[in-house]
Amino acid sequence: MQNHFTKEINEWTLIHMILGIIMFIMLKFFNLSFWSIFIIGNIIHFIYEIKDYILHYYVFKNNIPYMKAIRTKIKNKYNLPFIKFMLLEFPPNNFINSVFDQIGFATGIIIANLFIKNLPKYISLFFIGLFLCVYSMKFINFYFLYKNNHFNALQD
């Protein structure tokens, strides 16, 4: 049985730390100082956490059976690009988990600053391109599901 603390710091916290490192690499392309990268990166990540909060508490009501019903219905009915990746983003969530995700992200930026000094521009460009491709597909899929009212798991 998981204790309360391990629910708050989980594998997603590590993913957020890795994303902090990637954000550092992407923003380094623009020759920004550490503090500029730290502030801009954390603002962007904070906006992501607000989206997460709205998604979990207002769209899915942090209801695990409801989330599972939506996952199952969408998987069974549609074969969309990145659908499995997108559906993995619906774990139960809470405020403390979001705080630890934000701390993990900030830690990733700090770790990157300590170990990544001289970075070729093409590496930053690669991560910027990868980020734009993955997230544009996720948002297109998310928009398609929302537009066609597929978040109502009880609807036939």
Secondary structure, 3 states (H helix, E strand, C coil): CCCHHHHHCCHHHHHHHHHHHHHHHHHHCCCCCHHHHHHHHHHHHHHHHHHHHHHHHHHCCCCHHHHHHHHHHHHHHCCCCCHHHHHCCCCCCCHHHHHHHHHHHHHHHHHHHHHCCCCCHHHHHHHHHHHHHHHHHHHHHHHHHHHCCCCCCCCC
